[in-house]
């Protein structure tokens, strides 16, 4: 930054030198214009330096702020454990999945014990928004609307919304969805996108993806729009279904938390970055999702 300011001063010196050599009114006008440009450049440099200092100070303040969680000594995560392979319930009733293990690794980095609360997807989002849970992880996509009411971590995975149909369905692409009844999970981006694109009259919402897929099997809807990885699991478990080759939309998954909780956001981002750098996150993903 000092070099930039020195360059401005040198330019100013050149302007003075030109004024000393010139004698015409045209030269004087040129010199005056150049001087104004130099002054403007100096203001820009000072403004940039001030903005950079302010951003650095804000980041440092967030990092230095005391980390307070809902329950002392614990990192409470709200989720909807019906979203394989990100979160699901085992036959023994335990919770497992990509999000569960990533959250556990983050909690360990922060010196906390992970506590996972399973609930409906809408409730999981609301719990984090209202500070009843520290974070929400349930294949949560970052949208402009959600950013208005929540803070988000950096992205840790990419999600793709796909279309599940019966094998003998006449639906072959996204273009064929007009006029069809589409099943979605309540509160998900798939539900939001489909409602915006096709209207509420053509959308049937369900509490979870499994119920939506069962409705498809029973002929109550013509297709289901849901994230790709859960879709693979549902299709593998139900004969007669397939996933269309065309994607509906692609989006980033991130960790949600209460609006304004920059201390937690900073701590989670730092832990997440370390886990991505040392390969922990990728190893967890690879454990649940086989390479294509």
C-alpha positions in Angstrom: 0.0 0.0 0.0 2.9 2.3 0.8 4.2 1.7 -2.8 0.9 2.8 -4.2 0.9 6.0 -2.2 4.6 6.7 -3.3 3.6 6.2 -6.9 0.8 8.9 -6.5 3.4 11.3 -5.0 5.8 10.7 -7.9 3.0 11.4 -10.3 2.2 14.6 -8.5 5.8 15.7 -8.8 5.7 15.1 -12.5 2.7 17.3 -12.7 4.5 20.2 -11.0 7.5 19.7 -13.3 5.2 19.9 -16.4 3.7 23.1 -15.0 7.2 24.7 -14.7 8.1 23.8 -18.4 4.8 24.8 -20.0 3.7 28.3 -20.8 0.5 28.1 -22.7 -3.0 28.2 -21.4 -3.6 24.8 -23.0 -0.7 23.3 -21.1 -2.0 24.8 -17.9 -5.4 23.2 -18.4 -3.7 19.9 -19.1 -1.7 20.2 -16.0 -4.8 21.1 -13.9 -6.6 18.1 -15.3 -3.7 15.8 -14.5 -3.5 17.2 -11.0 -7.2 16.4 -10.5 -6.6 12.9 -11.7 -3.7 12.4 -9.3 -5.8 13.7 -6.4 -8.6 11.4 -7.3 -6.2 8.4 -7.4 -4.9 9.4 -4.0 -8.4 9.4 -2.6 -9.1 5.9 -4.1 -5.9 4.5 -2.6 -6.8 5.9 0.8 -10.3 4.5 0.6 -9.1 1.1 -0.5 -6.7 1.0 2.4 -9.4 2.0 4.9 -11.8 -0.7 3.5 -9.2 -3.4 3.7 -8.3 -2.4 7.3 -12.0 -2.5 8.3 -12.5 -5.9 6.7 -9.5 -7.3 8.5 -10.6 -5.8 11.8 -14.1 -7.3 11.4 -12.6 -10.8 10.5 -10.3 -10.6 13.5 -13.1 -9.6 15.8 -15.3 -12.5 14.7 -12.4 -14.9 15.2 -11.5 -13.6 18.7 -15.2 -13.5 19.9 -16.0 -16.0 22.5 -17.7 -19.1 21.1 -21.0 -19.7 22.9 -23.2 -22.8 22.1 -26.7 -23.7 23.0 -25.5 -26.3 25.5 -22.1 -25.7 27.1 -19.5 -28.2 25.9 -21.7 -29.4 23.0 -22.3 -28.5 19.4 -26.0 -29.1 18.8 -26.9 -30.0 15.2 -30.5 -30.2 14.0 -31.1 -32.4 11.0 -33.7 -34.5 9.1 -32.4 -38.1 9.1 -34.2 -39.2 6.0 -31.7 -37.9 3.5 -29.3 -40.7 2.6 -26.3 -40.7 2.4 -26.0 -37.4 4.2 -28.1 -38.4 7.2 -30.0 -41.5 7.9 -31.1 -43.9 10.6 -29.5 -47.3 10.9 -31.4 -50.5 11.7 -30.3 -50.1 15.3 -31.7 -46.6 15.5 -28.3 -44.7 15.3 -27.8 -41.8 13.0 -25.1 -41.9 10.4 -24.1 -40.2 7.1 -21.8 -37.6 5.5 -23.3 -34.7 7.5 -23.2 -36.5 10.8 -19.5 -37.4 10.4 -18.5 -34.0 9.1 -20.3 -32.3 12.0 -18.6 -34.7 14.4 -15.2 -33.8 13.0 -15.9 -30.1 13.3 -17.1 -30.5 16.9 -13.9 -32.3 17.7 -11.8 -29.5 16.2 -13.7 -27.0 18.4 -13.3 -29.1 21.5 -17.0 -29.9 21.7 -19.2 -33.0 21.8 -21.6 -33.4 18.9 -25.3 -33.7 19.8 -27.7 -34.5 16.9 -31.4 -33.8 17.0 -33.6 -35.4 14.3 -36.7 -33.6 13.2 -38.7 -32.5 10.1 -36.6 -30.6 7.6 -38.5 -27.3 8.1 -38.2 -27.7 11.9 -34.4 -28.3 11.5 -34.0 -25.1 9.6 -36.1 -23.1 12.1 -34.2 -24.5 15.1 -30.9 -23.1 13.8 -32.6 -19.8 12.8 -34.0 -19.4 16.3 -30.8 -20.5 18.1 -32.4 -23.6 19.5 -29.6 -25.6 17.7 -26.1 -24.3 16.9 -26.1 -25.6 13.3 -28.3 -27.3 10.8 -26.9 -29.9 8.4 -29.4 -31.8 6.2 -28.2 -31.3 2.7 -29.0 -27.6 3.1 -28.6 -25.6 0.0 -27.6 -21.9 0.0 -30.3 -19.7 -1.5 -30.9 -15.9 -1.4 -34.0 -16.3 0.7 -32.3 -18.5 3.3 -29.3 -16.0 3.5 -31.8 -13.4 4.6 -32.6 -15.3 7.8 -29.4 -17.5 8.4 -25.7 -17.4 8.3 -23.9 -20.0 6.2 -20.5 -21.7 6.3 -18.4 -22.1 3.3 -19.7 -24.9 1.0 -18.5 -28.5 1.8 -20.4 -30.4 -1.0 -22.3 -29.9 -4.2 -25.9 -31.1 -4.6 -27.8 -31.8 -7.8 -31.6 -31.9 -8.0 -32.7 -34.8 -10.2 -36.0 -36.2 -11.4 -37.2 -39.7 -10.4 -39.9 -41.4 -12.7 -41.3 -44.8 -13.3 -39.3 -46.8 -15.9 -42.3 -46.7 -18.3 -42.9 -43.0 -17.8 -43.5 -40.7 -20.7 -41.4 -38.0 -18.9 -38.0 -38.1 -20.6 -36.6 -34.6 -19.7 -37.3 -31.4 -17.7 -39.3 -30.1 -20.7 -41.8 -32.8 -20.1 -42.8 -31.7 -16.6 -45.4 -29.1 -17.8 -48.8 -30.2 -16.7 -47.5 -33.1 -14.6 -48.0 -33.6 -10.8 -44.6 -33.4 -9.1 -43.8 -34.8 -5.7 -41.3 -32.9 -3.5 -40.1 -32.8 0.1 -41.5 -29.9 2.1 -39.2 -27.0 2.7 -36.5 -28.2 0.3 -35.1 -26.2 -2.7 -36.6 -28.8 -5.0 -40.0 -27.9 -3.6 -39.2 -24.2 -4.0 -37.9 -24.4 -7.5 -40.7 -26.6 -8.8 -43.4 -24.4 -7.2 -41.8 -21.4 -8.9 -41.5 -23.1 -12.2 -44.8 -25.0 -12.4 -47.1 -23.5 -9.8 -48.6 -24.9 -6.5 -51.4 -26.7 -8.4 -48.8 -29.1 -9.9 -46.9 -29.7 -6.7 -47.6 -32.2 -3.9 -45.4 -31.9 -0.9 -44.4 -34.6 1.6 -42.7 -34.7 5.0 -39.7 -36.6 3.5 -38.3 -38.0 0.3 -39.2 -41.6 1.1 -42.9 -40.7 1.4 -42.7 -38.8 -1.9 -41.2 -41.8 -3.6 -43.9 -44.1 -2.2 -46.5 -41.7 -3.7 -44.8 -42.1 -7.0 -44.9 -45.9 -6.8 -48.6 -45.7 -5.9 -49.3 -43.4 -8.9 -50.2 -40.4 -6.8 -47.6 -38.2 -8.6 -45.9 -38.4 -12.0 -42.4 -37.8 -10.7 -40.3 -36.7 -7.8 -37.7 -34.0 -7.7 -35.1 -34.5 -5.1 -31.3 -34.4 -4.5 -29.3 -36.9 -6.5 -27.7 -39.0 -3.8 -30.9 -39.7 -1.9 -32.5 -40.3 -5.3 -30.0 -43.1 -6.0 -30.7 -44.7 -2.7 -34.5 -44.6 -3.2 -34.2 -46.0 -6.7 -31.9 -48.8 -5.6 -34.5 -49.8 -3.0 -37.5 -49.6 -5.2 -37.8 -51.6 -8.4 -39.4 -50.0 -11.4 -38.0 -46.5 -10.9 -35.2 -44.6 -12.7 -33.5 -41.2 -12.6 -33.6 -39.1 -15.7 -30.2 -38.3 -17.2 -30.9 -34.5 -17.3 -30.3 -32.5 -14.1 -32.9 -30.1 -12.8 -30.5 -27.8 -11.0 -27.1 -27.8 -9.2 -26.4 -26.1 -5.9 -24.0 -25.9 -3.0 -24.5 -27.5 0.4 -23.4 -25.5 3.5 -23.9 -25.4 7.3 -26.6 -23.1 8.5 -26.7 -21.2 11.8 -28.5 -18.2 13.4 -28.3 -14.9 11.7 -25.6 -12.7 13.2 -23.7 -15.5 14.9 -20.4 -14.6 13.2 -18.3 -16.1 16.0 -19.7 -19.5 15.3 -19.6 -19.0 11.6 -15.9 -18.1 11.8 -15.0 -21.0 14.0 -16.9 -23.5 11.8 -15.3 -22.1 8.6 -11.8 -22.4 10.1 -12.4 -26.0 11.3 -14.0 -26.9 7.9 -11.1 -25.5 6.0 -8.6 -27.6 8.0 -10.7 -30.7 7.5 -10.9 -30.1 3.8 -7.2 -29.4 3.5 -6.1 -32.6 5.3 -8.6 -34.7 3.3 -10.9 -35.6 6.1 -14.1 -34.2 4.4 -13.3 -36.0 1.1 -12.6 -39.3 2.9 -16.0 -39.1 4.6 -17.7 -38.3 1.3 -15.9 -41.2 -0.4 -17.0 -43.6 2.4 -20.7 -43.0 1.5 -20.6 -42.1 -2.2 -18.7 -44.4 -4.6 -16.7 -42.7 -7.3 -18.6 -42.6 -10.6 
